[in-house]
Amino acid sequence: MQSPPEPTVEQKRHAVLAQRSRAYRLESDPLKLEAEYDAVIAGTEPDYSAWLAKVAEIKVRYPLPDQ
C-alpha cells in the first residue's frame, strides 16, 4: 500500500494559516476587544500588551513553513 503524497509547501502554509486564524479568533481577538472596551470606558488609550503577547505566542506555536 502506497502512502499519501507529502503536502506541498503551499498546502502546509494554507493549513498553518487556518490554524493561526482559528487561534486568533478564539484566543487573541477577545483580549484586543477587552482592551479596547476597557479603554473606552476609562477614557484612556488601550493597553494592547496582552493581545500582542498572545499573537506572538500563536505565531511561535504555528510557524509558517520554509518556502
LOPALO-457756 format. One record per residue: x, y negated, z negated of N, C-alpha, C in turn; residue number from 1; residue in one letter. Coordinates in Angstrom, 2 decimals. Last residue first. Layout:
N
{{X,Y,Z},{X,Y,Z},{X,Y,Z},NUM,'A'}
...
This chain:
67
{{9.85,-28.44,-2.62},{9.45,-28.46,-1.19},{10.29,-27.55,-0.37},67,'Q'}
{{9.02,-26.84,-5.65},{10.01,-27.49,-4.79},{9.57,-27.38,-3.35},66,'D'}
{{5.78,-27.38,-7.17},{6.83,-26.52,-6.61},{7.80,-27.34,-5.75},65,'P'}
{{5.17,-29.35,-10.08},{4.98,-29.14,-8.65},{6.10,-28.26,-8.11},64,'L'}
{{4.33,-28.03,-13.31},{5.27,-28.69,-12.39},{4.95,-28.37,-10.93},63,'P'}
{{2.45,-28.14,-15.73},{2.13,-27.74,-14.35},{3.06,-28.45,-13.37},62,'Y'}
{{3.72,-29.13,-18.00},{3.07,-27.82,-18.06},{2.79,-27.27,-16.66},61,'R'}
{{4.48,-31.66,-17.15},{5.52,-30.68,-17.50},{4.93,-29.27,-17.48},60,'V'}
{{1.98,-32.83,-16.79},{2.90,-32.75,-15.65},{4.03,-31.74,-15.91},59,'K'}
{{1.02,-32.71,-19.42},{0.36,-31.93,-18.36},{1.27,-31.77,-17.16},58,'I'}
{{2.73,-34.55,-20.67},{2.71,-33.15,-21.10},{2.09,-32.25,-20.03},57,'E'}
{{1.99,-36.91,-19.37},{3.36,-36.40,-19.22},{3.43,-34.92,-19.61},56,'A'}
{{-0.64,-37.10,-20.34},{-0.40,-36.98,-18.90},{1.00,-36.41,-18.65},55,'V'}
{{-0.10,-37.44,-23.09},{-0.83,-36.26,-22.62},{-0.62,-36.04,-21.13},54,'K'}
{{1.21,-39.91,-23.10},{1.91,-38.72,-23.60},{1.22,-37.45,-23.10},53,'A'}
{{-0.84,-41.57,-22.14},{0.40,-41.42,-21.37},{1.17,-40.17,-21.80},52,'L'}
{{-2.68,-41.31,-24.28},{-3.04,-40.89,-22.92},{-1.79,-40.64,-22.09},51,'W'}
{{-1.26,-42.45,-26.39},{-1.69,-41.04,-26.47},{-2.03,-40.49,-25.10},50,'A'}
{{-0.86,-45.12,-25.36},{0.27,-44.24,-25.68},{-0.13,-42.77,-25.76},49,'S'}
{{-2.58,-47.19,-24.72},{-2.60,-46.01,-23.87},{-1.52,-44.98,-24.23},48,'Y'}
{{-4.51,-49.27,-26.27},{-3.26,-48.57,-26.58},{-3.31,-47.24,-25.83},47,'D'}
{{-5.98,-52.16,-24.73},{-5.98,-50.73,-25.03},{-4.58,-50.21,-25.34},46,'P'}
{{-6.13,-55.31,-26.44},{-5.67,-54.53,-25.29},{-5.66,-53.05,-25.68},45,'E'}
{{-9.20,-56.18,-28.19},{-7.74,-56.12,-28.02},{-7.41,-55.40,-26.71},44,'T'}
{{-11.74,-56.05,-29.28},{-11.32,-57.25,-28.58},{-9.82,-57.34,-28.39},43,'G'}
{{-12.78,-53.77,-30.39},{-11.89,-54.57,-31.24},{-11.48,-55.89,-30.58},42,'A'}
{{-14.25,-52.79,-28.21},{-14.92,-53.05,-29.49},{-14.10,-53.98,-30.37},41,'I'}
{{-12.18,-52.49,-26.35},{-13.31,-53.38,-26.06},{-14.01,-53.77,-27.36},40,'V'}
{{-10.58,-50.58,-27.65},{-10.05,-51.92,-27.36},{-11.17,-52.91,-27.08},39,'A'}
{{-12.24,-48.34,-27.71},{-11.77,-48.93,-28.97},{-11.27,-50.35,-28.76},38,'D'}
{{-12.47,-47.91,-24.91},{-13.63,-48.23,-25.72},{-13.21,-48.93,-27.02},37,'Y'}
{{-9.80,-47.27,-24.26},{-10.46,-48.42,-23.65},{-11.69,-48.85,-24.45},36,'E'}
{{-9.40,-44.97,-25.79},{-8.53,-46.14,-25.99},{-9.18,-47.39,-25.43},35,'A'}
{{-11.36,-43.30,-24.67},{-11.45,-43.68,-26.07},{-10.60,-44.93,-26.35},34,'E'}
{{-10.38,-43.02,-22.06},{-11.69,-43.64,-22.28},{-11.85,-44.10,-23.73},33,'L'}
{{-7.98,-41.68,-22.61},{-7.96,-43.00,-21.99},{-9.28,-43.73,-22.23},32,'K'}
{{-8.93,-39.29,-23.71},{-8.05,-40.15,-24.50},{-8.01,-41.57,-23.94},31,'L'}
{{-10.40,-38.16,-21.58},{-11.09,-38.60,-22.79},{-10.24,-39.52,-23.67},30,'P'}
{{-8.21,-37.63,-19.74},{-9.21,-38.66,-19.45},{-9.99,-39.10,-20.70},29,'D'}
{{-6.77,-35.43,-20.84},{-6.22,-36.80,-20.89},{-7.26,-37.89,-20.64},28,'S'}
{{-8.45,-33.04,-20.83},{-7.55,-33.39,-21.93},{-7.14,-34.86,-21.97},27,'E'}
{{-10.17,-32.67,-18.62},{-10.54,-32.14,-19.94},{-9.71,-32.70,-21.10},26,'L'}
{{-8.91,-34.01,-16.48},{-10.33,-34.23,-16.75},{-10.69,-33.80,-18.18},25,'R'}
{{-6.31,-32.93,-16.59},{-6.54,-34.37,-16.76},{-7.98,-34.62,-17.19},24,'Y'}
{{-6.89,-30.23,-16.08},{-6.32,-30.62,-17.36},{-6.50,-32.11,-17.62},23,'A'}
{{-7.83,-30.43,-13.43},{-8.70,-29.90,-14.48},{-8.19,-30.32,-15.86},22,'R'}
{{-5.53,-31.43,-12.19},{-6.78,-32.18,-12.13},{-7.72,-31.73,-13.24},21,'S'}
{{-3.69,-29.35,-12.60},{-3.46,-30.67,-13.20},{-4.78,-31.46,-13.27},20,'R'}
{{-4.87,-27.36,-11.02},{-4.69,-27.15,-12.46},{-4.50,-28.48,-13.19},19,'Q'}
{{-4.69,-28.60,-8.52},{-6.00,-28.26,-9.06},{-5.93,-28.03,-10.57},18,'A'}
{{-1.92,-28.75,-8.26},{-2.69,-29.99,-8.32},{-4.10,-29.74,-8.85},17,'L'}
{{-1.37,-26.00,-8.12},{-0.87,-26.78,-9.25},{-1.65,-28.08,-9.38},16,'V'}
{{-2.60,-25.38,-5.65},{-3.03,-24.71,-6.89},{-2.60,-25.50,-8.12},15,'A'}
{{-1.09,-26.97,-3.88},{-2.53,-27.18,-4.00},{-3.05,-26.57,-5.31},14,'H'}
{{1.42,-25.74,-4.19},{1.23,-27.16,-4.55},{-0.25,-27.46,-4.77},13,'R'}
{{0.89,-23.22,-3.13},{1.29,-23.34,-4.54},{1.06,-24.77,-5.03},12,'K'}
{{0.35,-23.96,-0.50},{-0.69,-23.30,-1.28},{-0.39,-23.40,-2.78},11,'Q'}
{{2.86,-25.02,0.18},{1.68,-25.88,0.21},{0.52,-25.27,-0.58},10,'E'}
{{4.46,-22.78,-0.01},{4.72,-23.90,-0.91},{3.50,-24.81,-0.96},9,'V'}
{{2.36,-19.83,0.28},{3.26,-20.85,0.81},{3.47,-21.94,-0.22},8,'T'}
{{2.37,-16.74,-1.56},{1.74,-18.01,-1.17},{2.79,-19.00,-0.65},7,'P'}
{{3.33,-13.65,-0.10},{3.67,-14.71,-1.05},{3.00,-16.01,-0.62},6,'E'}
{{0.82,-11.24,0.80},{1.93,-12.15,1.13},{2.11,-13.22,0.04},5,'P'}
{{0.18,-8.30,-1.25},{-0.25,-9.50,-0.53},{0.92,-10.43,-0.25},4,'P'}
{{1.83,-5.14,-0.55},{1.44,-6.22,-1.47},{1.03,-7.45,-0.66},3,'S'}
{{0.58,-2.14,0.89},{1.38,-3.35,1.05},{0.88,-4.43,0.08},2,'Q'}
{{0.85,1.18,0.00},{0.00,0.00,0.00},{0.88,-1.24,0.00},1,'M'}
